[in-house]
Amino acid sequence: MADIWWPTAGSSSDGTADSDDSADHEKTDSSRSSTRLTRASLRLSQSSQGKHGGSTNARCLQILIVQKDVLVTAPHVDAPPDMKQLAERDESPPRTPTGNAPSSESDIDISSPNASHDEGMAKDQKDSGSDPSHRPKRRRFHESYNFNMKCPTPGCNSLGHLTGKHERHFSISGCPLYHNLSADECKVKAIEREKQDDERSQGQSEESRHATRHQAPTARQVKYKEKVQEMRKRRDAGLTKEQKEKYMEHRQAHGMTREPLLENITSEYDLELFRKAQARASEDLEKLRMQGQITEGSNMIKTILFGRYELDTWYHSPYPEEYARLGRLYVCEFCLKYMKSQTILRRHMAKCVWKHPPGDEVYRKGAISVFEVDGKKNKIYCQNLCLLAKLFLDHKTLYYDVEPFLFYVMTEADNTGCHLVGYFSKEKNSFLNYNVSCILTMPQYMRQGYGKMLIDFSYLLSKVEEKVGSPERPLSDLGLISYRSYWKEVLLRYMHNFQGKEISIKEISQETAVNPVDIVSTLQSLQMLKYWKGKHLVLKRQDLIDEWKAKETKRGTNNKTIDPNSLKWTPPKGT
C-alpha cells in the first residue's frame, strides 16, 4: 500500500511530462572530364620523351578542349600504334549503361586535331560573353543511371533487352534470359514486330479513308480472321511425353528463376500475342524507369493509391519484386489486393464483392465497427494487411506467418462500404499476456483519436478476459507516444475519481487492466511517484488533473471513445 500525499498550496513541483549541390556536381563533372581527356596525352608525352630523348623534330599536335568557358591546350607527339589505340580508347566519350554515347548536349566538346587555335579562341570568347542561363542543359548520366545495378536473374550479365531496343536491362521484365531467349533473338523479334506494325498502320490508314460509322468488316479483316482461326485449329491437342519431360527438366533446373517453357501450350498466334504484350509492358516499365518513376536498387515503393487517398510510404515493405520495383502501388481498400496499374485496379473494383473485412463484427457504434479476423481462416487478407502496415511501421517483422494471430480491424462505414481506419493484432495464446502485437492507424486517420480508440479497445478485451495486458515490445516512436498518452489519461481519470487515502498499484492495474510496470513508468514520467522516509508515495498533482479535466470538457460529447455496452464478443477458446 502507498500513501497519497496531498501537496499544499505553497508546495511546488516540477512540470510534467537548400543548397549549392548542383554547382558542386558541375564542378566535379568538369574536373573528371578534363582528367579523363588529358591522362592519355600525358602518357603519350612521357613515352615519346623517353623514347626519342626529347627530340625537337617530333611533330606536335594540339587537342583543344572547350569546357565551362576554359580553353586548355595539351601538346602531343607521334606515338606507336598501340599507344594511339590506348589514347583513342581513353579519349572516347563515356558510354551509358544502355550502350549509347552522350549526345551533342554533353558538356564536353572535343574539336578535330586540324582545328585552328584562332577558331578555338573565338568560340571561347563567344561562349564567355553569352548568358549561362541560355546554354544547353547539362546531361548528368550518373544521376539517371545506377551503375551498380544488376539483373536479379541468376547467371545473367544484364546485356540485351526483351524489347530489342536497349543494350542493357536491370529487371526481370526486360531480361531475355528469364524469358528463355537470347539478346539477338530479341532484336530479330523487335524488327519483325516493327514490320508488322508498319503494315497494319498502312492498311488501317487506307481503310480509314472510306470508313463509315457502321461499316461492315472489310475483306482484309475477314481474311485475317479466317487466318487466325486456321492457325488456332492447327494447335496440337496436348503435349507429348518428351515435351513434358523437357518442361519438367527445365522447371527442376531453374525453378522460379526462369519463365516456364511456353511452346506448344497454346497456338503460335496466341503465343506471339503474349510475347508482344510482354515486350510492350517491358518497354513501358523502361520508360518509367528513365523518367525516375521507378526506384532503382532500393526496391522502395514511394506511394500507394488506397481508396480515394494517395499515401506516401515511410518504410520498405517486402512486397514481391515485380511490385516492389514500381514507384506506385494500387491497393483495393476492401480486400487489400495490390495491383500494378490504375487500369487493373479499376477493373478489379468493378467486380470486387468485398465491402468490409472478413470475419465477425464484434463491435459497432455509429459508423465505427471492429471486425475480428482469424489469421488461420483468412490468411491472404491478413498477409496483405501486414504488408500494407509495414509501409508505415519500422519495427514490424511479421508478414506471412499470420496463423497464430487474431486481427481486430477498425472501419468507418459510409454508403460505399467499410473503410479501413486501423487495426491491431494479438496472439491467440500469449504466455506474457500481451494484448497487442502490432498496432497501426492509417495515415489519413491519424491525429483524430482513432489510435486511442484502438488501444482502449485492446484493454477492453483484456477486461473481458479478466487479464492484465500490455503491448508487445519494442514499440515504434508513434506507438510509444500513443500509449504514453493513453496511460496518462487513464491514471488521471482514476485519480480524479479516487476518494480514499491509500492507493495500491495493484488495484489500479486490476481496474484498468494496465500492467503495473506500465503504471509505474507513467507515474515516474509524470513525476507523481516519490520515495520519502523509506516509503513510495503517489503524489496527486491537482494541476495535471485540472488540465486533463479542461481538455475533456473542451472535447465535449463528440469525443471518440469505446462504449463497452456495444461490444458483442466472447474470448476465443483454444486455437
VEXDREN-2710 file (C-alpha; in Angstrom, 1 decimal):
% VEXDREN-2710
k/r/px/py/pz
1/MET/0.0/0.0/0.0
2/ALA/1.2/3.5/-0.7
3/ASP/0.1/6.7/1.0
4/ILE/-1.3/9.7/-1.0
5/TRP/0.5/13.0/-0.4
6/TRP/-1.7/16.0/-1.0
7/PRO/0.5/18.9/-1.6
8/THR/-0.4/22.3/-0.1
9/ALA/-0.9/25.4/-2.0
10/GLY/2.6/26.6/-1.1
11/SER/4.3/23.5/-2.2
12/SER/5.9/23.4/-5.7
13/SER/6.5/20.6/-8.1
14/ASP/8.2/20.2/-11.5
15/GLY/6.2/20.2/-14.7
16/THR/5.0/17.1/-16.4
17/ALA/5.7/15.4/-18.9
18/ASP/18.7/24.5/-49.8
19/SER/21.8/24.3/-51.2
20/ASP/24.6/24.5/-53.9
21/ASP/24.6/20.8/-54.8
22/SER/24.1/21.4/-58.5
23/ALA/27.1/23.7/-58.7
24/ASP/29.2/21.1/-56.8
25/HIS/28.2/18.4/-59.2
26/GLU/29.1/20.5/-62.2
27/LYS/32.5/21.3/-60.7
28/THR/33.1/17.6/-60.1
29/ASP/32.0/16.6/-63.6
30/SER/34.2/19.2/-65.1
31/SER/37.3/18.1/-63.3
32/ARG/36.6/14.4/-64.1
33/SER/36.2/15.1/-67.8
34/SER/39.3/17.1/-68.1
35/THR/41.3/14.5/-66.2
36/ARG/40.0/11.7/-68.5
37/LEU/40.9/13.6/-71.7
38/THR/44.4/14.7/-70.7
39/ARG/45.5/11.5/-69.0
40/ALA/46.3/9.8/-72.4
41/SER/48.0/13.0/-73.6
42/LEU/50.3/12.9/-70.6
43/ARG/51.2/9.3/-71.1
44/LEU/51.9/9.8/-74.7
45/SER/54.2/12.7/-74.0
46/GLN/56.2/10.9/-71.3
47/SER/56.5/7.8/-73.5
48/SER/57.7/9.8/-76.5
49/GLN/60.2/11.9/-74.5
50/GLY/61.7/8.7/-73.0
51/LYS/62.0/7.1/-76.4
52/HIS/63.2/10.0/-78.5
53/GLY/65.3/11.7/-75.9
54/GLY/63.2/14.9/-76.1
55/SER/63.8/15.4/-79.8
56/THR/62.6/18.7/-81.2
57/ASN/61.9/17.1/-84.6
58/ALA/58.7/15.4/-83.3
59/ARG/55.6/16.7/-85.0
60/CYS/53.4/18.4/-82.4
61/LEU/49.6/18.2/-82.4
62/GLN/47.1/20.0/-80.3
63/ILE/43.8/18.9/-78.8
64/LEU/41.5/21.8/-78.0
65/ILE/39.2/21.2/-75.0
66/VAL/36.4/23.7/-74.6
67/GLN/34.8/23.1/-71.2
68/LYS/33.0/25.6/-68.9
69/ASP/34.5/28.6/-70.8
70/VAL/38.1/27.4/-70.3
71/LEU/40.4/26.6/-73.2
72/VAL/43.1/24.0/-72.4
73/THR/45.8/23.1/-74.9
74/ALA/47.9/19.9/-74.5
75/PRO/50.9/19.2/-76.7
76/HIS/51.0/15.7/-78.3
77/VAL/53.7/13.8/-80.2
78/ASP/53.6/10.9/-82.5
79/ALA/53.3/7.6/-80.8
80/PRO/53.4/3.9/-81.7
81/PRO/50.2/2.3/-83.0
82/ASP/49.5/0.6/-79.7
83/MET/49.8/3.8/-77.8
84/LYS/47.5/5.5/-80.3
85/GLN/44.8/2.9/-79.7
86/LEU/45.2/3.4/-76.0
87/ALA/44.7/7.2/-76.5
88/GLU/41.6/6.6/-78.7
89/ARG/40.1/4.4/-76.0
90/ASP/40.7/6.9/-73.2
91/GLU/39.6/9.9/-75.2
92/SER/36.3/8.3/-76.5
93/PRO/33.2/9.7/-74.8
94/PRO/31.8/7.7/-71.9
95/ARG/29.0/5.3/-72.7
96/THR/25.9/5.0/-70.7
97/PRO/24.7/1.6/-69.3
98/THR/22.3/1.3/-72.2
99/GLY/25.3/1.4/-74.6
100/ASN/24.6/4.9/-76.1
101/ALA/27.2/7.6/-76.2
102/PRO/26.4/11.0/-74.9
103/SER/24.5/13.3/-77.2
104/SER/25.6/16.6/-78.6
105/GLU/24.2/18.3/-75.5
106/SER/27.1/16.9/-73.4
107/ASP/29.3/19.4/-71.6
108/ILE/32.4/18.1/-73.3
109/ASP/33.4/19.4/-76.8
110/ILE/36.5/17.9/-78.5
111/SER/37.5/19.6/-81.7
112/SER/39.3/17.9/-84.5
113/PRO/43.1/17.9/-84.5
114/ASN/43.1/20.1/-87.6
115/ALA/41.1/22.8/-85.9
116/SER/43.0/26.1/-85.6
117/HIS/43.8/27.8/-82.4
118/ASP/42.2/31.0/-83.5
119/GLU/38.8/29.2/-84.1
120/GLY/39.0/27.8/-80.6
121/MET/39.7/31.2/-79.1
122/ALA/36.8/32.8/-81.0
123/LYS/34.5/30.1/-79.8
124/ASP/35.7/30.5/-76.2
125/GLN/35.1/34.3/-76.3
126/LYS/31.7/33.8/-77.8
127/ASP/30.7/31.3/-75.1
128/SER/32.1/33.5/-72.3
129/GLY/30.1/36.5/-73.4
130/SER/26.8/34.7/-73.6
131/ASP/24.4/34.3/-70.7
132/PRO/24.9/31.0/-68.9
133/SER/21.2/30.5/-68.5
134/HIS/20.8/30.1/-72.3
135/ARG/23.4/27.4/-72.6
136/PRO/22.3/23.8/-73.3
137/LYS/21.3/21.9/-70.2
138/ARG/24.0/19.5/-68.9
139/ARG/23.3/15.8/-69.0
140/ARG/24.4/14.0/-65.9
141/PHE/24.4/10.3/-66.6
142/HIS/25.3/9.4/-63.0
143/GLU/22.0/10.9/-61.9
144/SER/19.9/8.9/-64.5
145/TYR/21.6/5.5/-64.1
146/ASN/22.7/3.4/-61.3
147/PHE/26.0/1.8/-62.4
148/ASN/25.9/-0.8/-59.6
149/MET/22.6/-2.3/-60.7
150/LYS/22.4/-5.8/-61.9
151/CYS/19.7/-8.1/-63.3
152/PRO/18.4/-10.3/-60.5
153/THR/18.2/-13.4/-62.7
154/PRO/21.0/-15.8/-61.8
155/GLY/23.7/-16.1/-64.4
156/CYS/22.6/-13.0/-66.4
157/ASN/25.1/-10.4/-67.3
158/SER/22.5/-7.6/-67.8
159/LEU/23.1/-7.4/-71.5
160/GLY/20.3/-7.1/-74.0
161/HIS/16.7/-6.3/-73.5
162/LEU/13.4/-8.1/-74.2
163/THR/12.2/-5.3/-76.4
164/GLY/15.4/-5.5/-78.6
165/LYS/15.8/-1.7/-78.3
166/HIS/18.2/-1.4/-75.4
167/GLU/21.7/-2.7/-74.8
168/ARG/21.2/-3.4/-71.1
169/HIS/18.4/-4.3/-68.6
170/PHE/18.1/-4.2/-64.8
171/SER/14.9/-6.1/-64.1
172/ILE/13.2/-9.4/-64.7
173/SER/10.7/-7.8/-67.0
174/GLY/13.4/-6.9/-69.5
175/CYS/15.7/-9.9/-69.1
176/PRO/16.0/-12.1/-72.2
177/LEU/17.5/-15.0/-70.2
178/TYR/14.5/-15.1/-67.9
179/HIS/12.2/-15.4/-70.9
180/ASN/14.4/-18.2/-72.3
181/LEU/15.6/-16.0/-75.2
182/SER/18.9/-14.5/-76.3
183/ALA/19.7/-10.9/-76.9
184/ASP/20.0/-11.5/-80.7
185/GLU/16.6/-13.3/-80.8
186/CYS/15.0/-10.3/-79.0
187/LYS/16.4/-7.9/-81.7
188/VAL/15.1/-10.1/-84.5
189/LYS/11.7/-10.3/-82.9
190/ALA/11.7/-6.5/-82.5
191/ILE/12.4/-6.0/-86.2
192/GLU/9.6/-8.4/-87.1
193/ARG/7.1/-6.6/-84.8
194/GLU/8.0/-3.2/-86.3
195/LYS/7.4/-4.5/-89.8
196/GLN/4.0/-5.9/-88.8
197/ASP/3.1/-2.7/-87.1
198/ASP/4.0/-0.7/-90.2
199/GLU/1.9/-3.0/-92.5
200/ARG/-1.0/-2.8/-90.1
201/SER/-0.9/1.0/-89.8
202/GLN/-0.7/1.4/-93.6
203/GLY/-3.7/-0.9/-94.0
204/GLN/-5.7/1.0/-91.4
205/SER/-4.9/4.3/-92.9
206/GLU/-6.2/3.2/-96.3
207/GLU/-9.3/1.7/-94.8
208/SER/-10.0/4.8/-92.7
209/ARG/-10.4/7.0/-95.8
210/HIS/-13.6/5.1/-96.8
211/ALA/-14.7/4.2/-93.3
212/THR/-18.1/5.0/-92.0
213/ARG/-19.6/4.8/-88.6
214/HIS/-21.5/1.5/-89.1
215/GLN/-19.3/-0.1/-91.7
216/ALA/-19.2/-3.9/-92.0
217/PRO/-15.8/-5.8/-91.7
218/THR/-13.6/-5.3/-94.7
219/ALA/-12.4/-8.1/-96.9
220/ARG/-8.9/-7.7/-95.3
221/GLN/-10.3/-8.1/-91.8
222/VAL/-12.4/-11.1/-92.8
223/LYS/-9.4/-12.8/-94.3
224/TYR/-7.3/-12.0/-91.3
225/LYS/-10.0/-13.5/-89.0
226/GLU/-10.1/-16.7/-91.1
227/LYS/-6.3/-16.9/-90.9
228/VAL/-6.3/-16.7/-87.1
229/GLN/-9.0/-19.4/-86.8
230/GLU/-7.0/-21.7/-89.1
231/MET/-3.8/-21.1/-87.0
232/ARG/-5.7/-21.9/-83.8
233/LYS/-7.1/-25.1/-85.3
234/ARG/-3.6/-26.4/-86.1
235/ARG/-2.7/-26.3/-82.4
236/ASP/-1.8/-29.7/-81.1
237/ALA/-4.2/-31.4/-78.7
238/GLY/-1.7/-31.8/-76.0
239/LEU/2.0/-32.2/-75.1
240/THR/3.9/-35.3/-76.0
241/LYS/5.7/-37.3/-73.3
242/GLU/9.1/-35.9/-74.5
243/GLN/7.9/-32.4/-74.3
244/LYS/6.5/-33.0/-70.8
245/GLU/9.9/-34.4/-69.7
246/LYS/11.7/-31.4/-71.2
247/TYR/9.4/-29.0/-69.4
248/MET/9.9/-30.8/-66.1
249/GLU/13.7/-30.8/-66.5
250/HIS/13.6/-27.1/-67.2
251/ARG/11.5/-26.5/-64.1
252/GLN/13.7/-28.6/-61.9
253/ALA/16.9/-27.0/-63.2
254/HIS/15.8/-23.3/-62.9
255/GLY/12.8/-23.3/-60.6
256/MET/11.2/-19.9/-60.3
257/THR/14.3/-18.1/-61.7
258/ARG/13.2/-18.7/-65.3
259/GLU/9.9/-18.4/-67.1
260/PRO/8.3/-21.8/-67.9
261/LEU/8.6/-23.1/-71.4
262/LEU/5.5/-21.9/-73.3
263/GLU/5.9/-23.7/-76.7
264/ASN/3.1/-26.0/-77.7
265/ILE/1.0/-24.9/-74.7
266/THR/-1.2/-22.8/-77.0
267/SER/-1.3/-21.8/-80.6
268/GLU/1.6/-20.0/-82.2
269/TYR/-0.6/-17.0/-82.8
270/ASP/-1.7/-16.7/-79.2
271/LEU/1.9/-17.2/-78.0
272/GLU/3.1/-14.4/-80.3
273/LEU/0.4/-12.1/-78.9
274/PHE/1.6/-12.9/-75.4
275/ARG/5.2/-12.1/-76.4
276/LYS/4.1/-8.8/-77.9
277/ALA/2.3/-7.9/-74.7
278/GLN/5.4/-8.8/-72.6
279/ALA/7.6/-6.6/-74.8
280/ARG/5.2/-3.7/-74.7
281/ALA/4.9/-3.9/-70.9
282/SER/8.7/-4.1/-70.6
283/GLU/9.1/-1.0/-72.8
284/ASP/6.6/0.9/-70.6
285/LEU/8.5/0.0/-67.5
286/GLU/11.7/1.1/-69.1
287/LYS/10.2/4.5/-69.9
288/LEU/9.0/4.8/-66.3
289/ARG/12.5/3.9/-65.0
290/MET/14.1/6.5/-67.3
291/GLN/11.7/9.1/-66.0
292/GLY/12.5/8.3/-62.4
293/GLN/9.1/7.0/-61.5
294/ILE/10.6/3.5/-60.7
295/THR/13.1/3.4/-57.9
296/GLU/16.3/1.7/-58.9
297/GLY/18.2/-0.6/-56.4
298/SER/16.3/0.4/-53.3
299/ASN/13.1/-1.5/-54.2
300/MET/11.1/1.1/-52.2
301/ILE/7.5/1.8/-53.0
302/LYS/7.1/5.6/-52.8
303/THR/3.3/6.0/-52.9
304/ILE/0.2/3.8/-52.8
305/LEU/-3.2/4.6/-54.1
306/PHE/-5.7/3.5/-51.4
307/GLY/-9.3/4.3/-52.0
308/ARG/-9.7/8.0/-52.5
309/TYR/-6.3/8.7/-50.9
310/GLU/-2.7/8.7/-52.3
311/LEU/-0.4/7.9/-49.4
312/ASP/3.4/8.5/-49.2
313/THR/5.1/5.5/-47.7
314/TRP/7.6/5.7/-44.8
315/TYR/9.4/2.4/-44.8
316/HIS/10.3/-0.6/-47.0
317/SER/7.8/-3.5/-47.2
318/PRO/8.7/-6.9/-48.6
319/TYR/6.2/-7.0/-51.5
320/PRO/7.1/-9.3/-54.4
321/GLU/9.9/-8.0/-56.5
322/GLU/7.8/-7.2/-59.6
323/TYR/5.6/-4.9/-57.4
324/ALA/8.4/-3.6/-55.1
325/ARG/10.2/-2.1/-58.2
326/LEU/7.3/0.1/-59.0
327/GLY/7.2/3.6/-57.7
328/ARG/3.5/3.5/-57.0
329/LEU/1.3/0.6/-55.9
330/TYR/-2.5/0.4/-56.3
331/VAL/-4.4/-1.3/-53.4
332/CYS/-8.0/-2.3/-53.1
333/GLU/-9.2/-0.7/-49.8
334/PHE/-11.6/-3.6/-49.1
335/CYS/-9.8/-6.8/-49.9
336/LEU/-6.3/-5.3/-49.8
337/LYS/-5.2/-6.9/-53.0
338/TYR/-2.3/-5.0/-54.6
339/MET/-2.0/-4.2/-58.3
340/LYS/0.4/-2.6/-60.7
341/SER/-1.7/0.0/-62.5
342/GLN/-4.8/2.1/-62.3
343/THR/-6.5/0.2/-65.1
344/ILE/-6.1/-3.1/-63.2
345/LEU/-7.4/-1.5/-60.1
346/ARG/-10.5/-0.1/-61.9
347/ARG/-11.3/-3.5/-63.4
348/HIS/-10.9/-5.1/-60.0
349/MET/-13.1/-2.6/-58.2
350/ALA/-15.8/-3.2/-60.8
351/LYS/-16.1/-6.9/-59.8
352/CYS/-14.8/-6.9/-56.2
353/VAL/-17.7/-8.1/-54.0
354/TRP/-16.0/-7.2/-50.6
355/LYS/-17.3/-4.1/-48.8
356/HIS/-15.9/-4.9/-45.3
357/PRO/-13.2/-7.0/-43.8
358/PRO/-13.8/-10.8/-43.5
359/GLY/-14.5/-12.3/-40.1
360/ASP/-17.0/-11.4/-37.3
361/GLU/-18.2/-7.9/-36.5
362/VAL/-17.7/-7.8/-32.7
363/TYR/-18.3/-4.0/-32.1
364/ARG/-20.5/-1.3/-33.7
365/LYS/-21.4/2.1/-32.6
366/GLY/-22.5/4.6/-35.1
367/ALA/-20.2/4.4/-38.2
368/ILE/-17.4/2.7/-36.3
369/SER/-17.1/-1.1/-36.4
370/VAL/-14.5/-3.6/-35.4
371/PHE/-14.1/-7.0/-37.1
372/GLU/-12.3/-9.9/-35.6
373/VAL/-10.3/-11.7/-38.4
374/ASP/-8.7/-15.1/-37.8
375/GLY/-5.2/-15.3/-39.4
376/LYS/-5.8/-19.0/-40.0
377/LYS/-9.2/-18.7/-41.7
378/ASN/-8.4/-15.6/-43.8
379/LYS/-4.7/-16.0/-44.4
380/ILE/-4.4/-14.0/-47.6
381/TYR/-6.2/-10.9/-46.2
382/CYS/-4.1/-10.9/-43.1
383/GLN/-0.9/-11.2/-45.1
384/ASN/-1.9/-8.3/-47.3
385/LEU/-2.8/-6.3/-44.2
386/CYS/0.7/-6.9/-42.7
387/LEU/2.4/-5.9/-45.9
388/LEU/0.4/-2.7/-46.0
389/ALA/1.2/-2.0/-42.4
390/LYS/4.9/-2.4/-42.9
391/LEU/4.9/0.6/-45.2
392/PHE/4.2/2.7/-42.2
393/LEU/5.9/0.7/-39.3
394/ASP/9.6/0.4/-38.7
395/HIS/9.8/-2.4/-36.2
396/LYS/7.3/-4.8/-37.7
397/THR/8.7/-8.2/-38.6
398/LEU/5.6/-10.4/-39.0
399/TYR/4.5/-10.7/-42.7
400/TYR/3.5/-14.2/-43.7
401/ASP/3.2/-16.3/-40.5
402/VAL/-0.2/-14.9/-39.5
403/GLU/-2.0/-18.1/-38.4
404/PRO/-1.2/-17.8/-34.6
405/PHE/-2.7/-14.3/-34.5
406/LEU/-6.1/-12.6/-34.4
407/PHE/-6.6/-9.3/-36.2
408/TYR/-9.0/-6.6/-35.0
409/VAL/-9.7/-4.3/-37.9
410/MET/-11.5/-1.0/-37.2
411/THR/-13.5/0.6/-40.0
412/GLU/-15.6/3.6/-40.7
413/ALA/-18.8/3.0/-42.7
414/ASP/-20.5/5.1/-45.4
415/ASN/-22.7/4.4/-48.4
416/THR/-19.8/2.8/-50.3
417/GLY/-18.6/0.4/-47.7
418/CYS/-16.5/0.0/-44.5
419/HIS/-13.2/1.9/-45.0
420/LEU/-10.1/0.7/-43.2
421/VAL/-9.1/3.0/-40.3
422/GLY/-6.6/0.9/-38.4
423/TYR/-6.0/-2.4/-36.8
424/PHE/-4.2/-4.3/-34.1
425/SER/-3.2/-7.9/-33.8
426/LYS/-2.7/-10.1/-30.8
427/GLU/-1.5/-13.7/-30.2
428/LYS/-4.2/-16.3/-29.6
429/ASN/-2.1/-17.7/-26.8
430/SER/0.3/-15.2/-25.3
431/PHE/2.4/-16.5/-22.3
432/LEU/3.4/-12.9/-21.4
433/ASN/-0.2/-11.6/-21.6
434/TYR/0.5/-9.3/-24.5
435/ASN/-2.8/-7.8/-25.6
436/VAL/-1.3/-6.2/-28.7
437/SER/1.4/-7.5/-31.0
438/CYS/1.2/-4.8/-33.7
439/ILE/-1.0/-1.7/-34.0
440/LEU/-1.4/0.8/-36.8
441/THR/-3.6/3.7/-37.6
442/MET/-3.7/4.6/-41.3
443/PRO/-2.0/7.9/-42.1
444/GLN/-5.2/9.6/-43.3
445/TYR/-6.9/8.9/-39.9
446/MET/-4.0/9.9/-37.7
447/ARG/-4.4/12.6/-35.0
448/GLN/-8.1/12.2/-34.9
449/GLY/-8.4/10.0/-31.8
450/TYR/-8.6/6.6/-33.6
451/GLY/-5.3/5.4/-32.3
452/LYS/-6.5/5.9/-28.7
453/MET/-9.7/4.1/-29.6
454/LEU/-7.8/1.0/-30.8
455/ILE/-5.7/1.0/-27.6
456/ASP/-8.8/1.4/-25.5
457/PHE/-10.5/-1.5/-27.3
458/SER/-7.5/-3.8/-26.7
459/TYR/-7.7/-3.1/-23.0
460/LEU/-11.5/-3.6/-23.1
461/LEU/-10.9/-7.1/-24.4
462/SER/-8.4/-7.7/-21.6
463/LYS/-11.0/-6.7/-19.1
464/VAL/-13.5/-9.1/-20.6
465/GLU/-10.8/-11.9/-20.4
466/GLU/-10.1/-10.8/-16.8
467/LYS/-6.4/-10.4/-17.6
468/VAL/-3.9/-7.6/-17.3
469/GLY/-2.4/-6.7/-20.7
470/SER/0.5/-4.8/-22.1
471/PRO/1.7/-4.1/-25.7
472/GLU/4.5/-6.2/-27.1
473/ARG/7.9/-4.5/-27.2
474/PRO/9.6/-2.8/-28.9
475/LEU/7.1/0.0/-29.6
476/SER/7.5/2.3/-32.6
477/ASP/8.0/6.0/-32.0
478/LEU/4.4/6.9/-32.7
479/GLY/3.2/3.8/-30.8
480/LEU/5.1/4.8/-27.7
481/ILE/3.7/8.4/-27.8
482/SER/0.1/7.0/-28.2
483/TYR/0.5/4.5/-25.3
484/ARG/2.0/7.1/-23.0
485/SER/-0.8/9.5/-23.8
486/TYR/-3.4/6.7/-23.1
487/TRP/-1.8/5.6/-19.8
488/LYS/-1.6/9.2/-18.6
489/GLU/-5.3/9.8/-19.4
490/VAL/-6.3/6.5/-17.6
491/LEU/-4.3/7.4/-14.5
492/LEU/-5.5/10.9/-14.3
493/ARG/-9.1/9.8/-14.6
494/TYR/-8.6/7.2/-11.9
495/MET/-7.0/9.8/-9.6
496/HIS/-9.8/12.2/-10.3
497/ASN/-12.5/9.7/-9.2
498/PHE/-10.5/8.2/-6.3
499/GLN/-11.7/9.4/-2.9
500/GLY/-9.7/7.2/-0.5
501/LYS/-6.5/8.0/1.5
502/GLU/-4.4/5.0/0.5
503/ILE/-3.9/3.7/-3.1
504/SER/-2.4/0.5/-4.5
505/ILE/-0.7/0.0/-7.8
506/LYS/-2.3/-3.5/-7.9
507/GLU/-5.8/-2.1/-7.5
508/ILE/-5.2/0.4/-10.3
509/SER/-3.9/-2.5/-12.5
510/GLN/-7.0/-4.7/-11.8
511/GLU/-9.5/-1.9/-12.5
512/THR/-7.8/-0.6/-15.7
513/ALA/-6.2/-3.8/-17.0
514/VAL/-2.9/-1.9/-17.4
515/ASN/0.3/-3.7/-16.5
516/PRO/1.8/-2.5/-13.1
517/VAL/5.1/-1.9/-14.9
518/ASP/3.4/0.5/-17.3
519/ILE/1.6/2.3/-14.4
520/VAL/4.9/2.8/-12.5
521/SER/6.7/4.1/-15.6
522/THR/3.9/6.5/-16.4
523/LEU/3.8/7.8/-12.8
524/GLN/7.5/8.4/-12.9
525/SER/7.3/10.3/-16.2
526/LEU/4.5/12.5/-14.7
527/GLN/6.7/12.9/-11.5
528/MET/3.9/11.6/-9.4
529/LEU/5.9/8.8/-7.7
530/LYS/8.1/9.9/-4.8
531/TYR/10.3/8.0/-2.3
532/TRP/10.2/9.5/1.2
533/LYS/11.3/8.0/4.5
534/GLY/11.5/4.5/3.1
535/LYS/8.1/4.6/1.5
536/HIS/6.8/5.1/-2.0
537/LEU/4.3/7.9/-2.2
538/VAL/2.0/8.7/-5.0
539/LEU/1.7/12.4/-5.5
540/LYS/-1.7/13.5/-6.5
541/ARG/-1.0/16.5/-8.7
542/GLN/-4.1/18.6/-8.9
543/ASP/-2.7/20.8/-11.6
544/LEU/-2.4/17.9/-14.0
545/ILE/-5.9/16.6/-13.1
546/ASP/-7.4/20.1/-13.7
547/GLU/-5.6/20.3/-17.0
548/TRP/-6.9/16.9/-18.1
549/LYS/-10.5/17.8/-16.9
550/ALA/-10.4/21.0/-19.0
551/LYS/-9.4/19.1/-22.1
552/GLU/-12.2/16.6/-21.5
553/THR/-14.7/19.4/-21.2
554/LYS/-13.4/21.1/-24.4
555/ARG/-13.8/17.8/-26.4
556/GLY/-17.5/17.6/-25.4
557/THR/-19.7/14.7/-26.2
558/ASN/-18.3/14.1/-29.7
559/ASN/-15.2/12.6/-28.3
560/LYS/-14.2/9.3/-30.0
561/THR/-14.5/6.7/-27.2
562/ILE/-15.2/3.0/-26.9
563/ASP/-18.6/2.0/-25.4
564/PRO/-18.3/-1.3/-23.5
565/ASN/-22.0/-1.9/-24.0
566/SER/-21.6/-2.1/-27.8
567/LEU/-19.1/-5.0/-27.6
568/LYS/-20.6/-8.4/-28.6
569/TRP/-17.6/-10.7/-28.0
570/THR/-16.6/-13.7/-26.0
571/PRO/-13.0/-14.8/-25.6
572/PRO/-12.0/-17.4/-28.2
573/LYS/-11.3/-20.9/-26.9
574/GLY/-8.3/-22.8/-28.0
575/THR/-6.6/-22.1/-31.3
END
